[in-house]
Amino acid sequence: MTAGPLIRDDALIGVITLARSRVEVFTEKEIALVATFADQAVIAIESTRLLNELRESLQQQTATADVLRVISSSAGELDPVFHAMLDNATRICEANFGVLFRFDGEKYEFAAEVGASPEFSEFLRRRGPFLPVPATHLYRVAQTKQISHTADYAADASEAPPVRLAGARSTVVVPMFKDGALIGAVSIYRQEVRPFTDKQIDLVRKFAGQAVIAIENTRLLNELRESLQQQTATAEVLRLSGSCKSGRF
């Protein structure tokens, strides 16, 4: 038997082994050939890794640009932004469904969902504002202001609505912040036990940041509209007042 190590940046990443079913020592040329094949395998592995990272990066950039495009074209409408964000987050992170909640400092309120089961979707729409229940992800996020991630939500809280009504297993919930205050949370779920990677969780965190931008843009736009309405009304009153004084009313 002979074994040739696969080395990348002085680290062992694999091994090629060859064996004969008879006693016959491998020659130096044969061992050198195994080393050459090992080097080629390292090149192939590295090329595949770089290509996958490139694809993943382009996919994330495209998804981010898509959400930003929706934000710029939504004219103060949050539903299209939330749905675009959840759709991209669940698709890229290989999740089965996702939900976005708003938070007012005390209670959560359902804002949007993508891919949820009909039973869970109906439950979300009917529940209204609610206090987070201990042992749930939303409770942890409200208490710790940190990302909450579990490999198997069913093992942690079998009666939680996402588990009971939609079969949630591996779950991650990312908080949404504005000026350090919790204003919502983005939840994505798998219906299998397969924890999310750090890169996937970081991507959800970025999408949560975009949701905060959309919420703030909508608030500012509504304030601007209200201010313009008030200014228009004031100008109209002043115009009518001037007409009265001139006798043209």
Secondary structure as UniProt FT lines:
FT   STRAND          2..8
FT   TURN            9..10
FT   STRAND          11..18
FT   HELIX           28..73
FT   TURN            75..76
FT   HELIX           78..92
FT   TURN            93..94
FT   STRAND          97..103
FT   STRAND          108..114
FT   HELIX           118..127
FT   TURN            134..135
FT   HELIX           137..144
FT   STRAND          148..150
FT   HELIX           153..156
FT   TURN            158..159
FT   HELIX           161..166
FT   STRAND          171..178
FT   TURN            179..180
FT   STRAND          181..189
FT   HELIX           198..245
FT   TURN            246..247
//
